[in-house]
Structures are given as structure tokens and as C-alpha cells.
Amino acid sequence: MKIYNTLTKQKDEFVPLVPGKVSMYVCGPTVYNFIHIGNARPMIVFDTVRRYMEHKGYEVNYVSNFTDVDDKIIAKAIEEGVSAQEISERYIAECKKDMEGMNVKPATVHPKATEEIPGMIRMIGDLIEKGFAYDVNGTVYFRTRKFKEYGKLSHKNLDDLRSGNRSLLVTGEDQKEDPLDFVLWKPKKEGEPSWPSPWGDGRPGWHIECSVMAKHYLGEEIDIHAGGEDLVFPHHENEIAQSECCNGKPFSRYWMHNAFLNIDNRKMSKSLGNFFTVREISEKYDLQVLRMFMLSAHYRSPLNFSAELMEASKNSLERIVNAVSNLKHLAEAGAEGEMTPEEQKLLEELASYETKFDEAMDDDFNTADALAAIFEMVRFANTHAGEGCTKAFAQAVREKIAELSGVLGLIVEKEEEMLAEDIEKMIQERQAARKARDFKKADAIRDELLRRGIILEDTREGVKWKKA
């Protein structure tokens, strides 16, 4: 298996630190609002990497954090007149709902930054003791130039950053030893959450959070660190500097980064009015369609989101779902007994498509080519599995297509469609729960209907529903 490593700028053979085990850290979202489809790309991509690793027999310790203390969270809390914790807990819960809809598996651990403050204080203390950090009136900075390898991930030169990119410099440079030094701990501001530390009450800088959470749950040296390409500099570069100076060993062996997502060939932004949350997408499509769309291109290629491409992804997913459904019907109606010699020979052809799937995924997780192999299986099924085939043959083909689709996190075995009267009954239960102010139960009913492909819309005329 080869992985493109941002650190080496080439595809490197994957060799885990511990045979049979993979330690993987993926930077998670800052939780101050619903996640947007840009957040969804790394979630889906690296969940798929994890699933394939598990398919290959690895035991994967997958850690993905929630940044639950941040300027944006604090601003949202002030705007609503509630605590920062209330904002972060609300949107962690909403994020988990969206992840479930996209069939993103829960991480082995989902650490929250605010629960790891003691470890951050310890690491900052170690860096000060070793001469890599210093305190100025309660703000602790990292001495960037003292880490001789700074820039090795982003392939940036410190002097070039100093002279040509003032926008990359961290603010407050008047009290720093060097304008490129970055913050590890910042002093308390009025109305903001804070924690006691040897340097005064305050809160951690963003970069130190991930270094500490990775170390706590995965160890001082890990196999894979991943995230969006926007995190390469300065976030991941700073993580390397802190971790390697503190621990005295390489931080991560493989660095994986997904490319950006554009909307109709333009960068996604609220000012352009082309900003979409995953929740908004779920009102138009089953989120399995969004997953299919995300996997239709290689994760290191820029991906363009558009209504046309989502429709194409919906049709593509339906082709697989329909083939699996047809095979299920054939398996139920098929002849009992062993496969015919012709069918056994055909299964050898089916195995060749599985080999293509594995070859694609072993080559830096090329999900586009892996999907192409699944579509070859679908064509194979539509050509060779028909009335008169044995139950065993139809079942074997169905299981293989479903298995490989599942490796990509695609659910292709349809649940029985809900009857209209069952939907109406659940809507009435939800209305009764809302009347009783049991909003947790009401939300659970809505989520269950959404999971089964039914979208609710609360209108003045009452609750309307439609199929996703």
C-alpha cells in the first residue's frame, strides 16, 4: 500500500510503527455552527482510509478531535448570550448527526480540547524548560527559529516567510523575540473562558491542542496525521515543531491532505452566497449521495460541487443499489443447490474486479478507480445474473458488491420502504412529543425518518413529508 506523503512529496510504502496496527489522527471541526460540505470532505475521505485499513486487517486507533474553545465559538456565545460550552456542545451533537447521515464511523476517541488543558499546560512547560518557548506577560510563544527543521512539511523557508508574507505572521509581534514565533498560551480576556496556568489565567493556542491530543491518545510518534490542505501551514507545521521539540522524536510518519472543494468552480464563501451546510444538503439528498460525490474524485484532486454532479452521483449510487436489490430478488427466487460450472468460472471474472478495487485503493486510496471496479461488477451482475441462475451465484455476487461498497462507506442494501401510514404515525408521535416539550424524542423521530429517506418540513399548514 502506498500513501502520498506531504512530508516527502512522494508516494511512500506504508509500514506501520507496530505491525498490524495503525495510529491515525485527523483534525476535526471547530464547533460553532453546522458543519459545511468543505468540512465533510476530510471526514468522508479519511473515514474511507480507515475503513480500507480495517478491510486489510489492520487494527486502527482513529482519533479525531473537536475544537471546542475558539474565537468563533466565543463570538457565537456572546451573540446568543449563552456560554461557549453550550454552543460547542450543541454543535458537537449536530455534527455527530451529520456524520451518522454520511455514514462516517465514530472515531475510537473524539477528544475535546477543553478536556485536555492539563496536558497542554504540561507540554508548554516542557517547551519552556527546554528553551523552545518563552513567557511575555502571560503570553507564551514558541521560538520558531530554534527548531531547525521548521518548514519541512510545507516546504517553506523561514526567511522567505519573514520577508515576503507578513500576512502569515502572527499578531502581537512587538513583544515577540521574532515575528514568526507563534502563540502557545494566551492570557484571559474579559468574558472569555479561561483556565489557571503557571503563566496566569488564559487559554491554549490552537496548534498546541492537536499536538497534546495526538500524544495523549496515540503516543509521541504516530503513523498517520491527516486533514485538509489548508492545515498544512501553519497548523500542521506548528504541530510538528511543538511535538518534535517536546518529545525528541518524529511526530508523524505519513502526512495526508485532501484538496479543496469548490462550488460551481468558485471557492466556497458566505459572501459569494455559495456556502452549503451538510444539513442543507440532507434536505435535498440522502447523504449517501454526498458521500458518493466526494469519493468520485481522488482525494488530492480539487473537487467541484454542483447540482449536476450531485444528480450524477445520485444516479450512480442508484445503479449500485438497484443491482444489489435485483440480486437479492434473484437469490430469493433462484435455484437451490450448488453453482453450475459456468457460474463458478464466472466468479473468477468477478474476483478480477475485486483485484482492481484493491489495486486502486492500495495506490494512495484512489476511490475514483475503486468505484469504477464496483461499476464493472454491476455490469457483470446485470449481464450474467438473471432468471434461472442459482441462489448461491446471485448471493455471492450480491455479497461481493455490497462488501466492497461498504469498504467505501456506501450503504447499498436498501431497507424496506416505509408505508405512508407508518410515516404519518411517526409524525403524530413527533407532534405529541413536541407538545409535551420532549424535544429530544421529537428530534430522534425526525432523525430516524431522515435516516430512512423521509424528509420532514414544518409549515404553517402542518408537517409535510417527502422522500429524499
ZISUL-V614264 format. One record per helix or strand. SS is the DSSP state (H for helix, E for strand). FROM is the first residue (numbers start at 0). TO is the last residue. If there is no record, write none. Layout:
ss->[SS	SS]
from->[FROM	FROM]
to->[TO	TO]
This chain:
ss->[E	E	E	E	E	H	E	E	H	H	E	E	H	E	E	H	H	H	H	E	E	E	H	E	H	E	E	E	E	H	H	E	H	E	H	E	H	E	H	H	H	E	E]
from->[1	9	20	29	35	36	58	65	70	83	108	111	112	132	138	143	157	165	172	181	194	201	205	221	228	251	260	265	276	277	286	302	306	334	340	362	366	389	390	419	438	453	461]
to->[4	12	25	29	35	54	63	66	79	100	108	111	128	135	141	145	163	167	174	186	194	203	217	227	246	257	262	266	276	281	294	304	332	334	361	362	383	389	406	434	450	458	466]
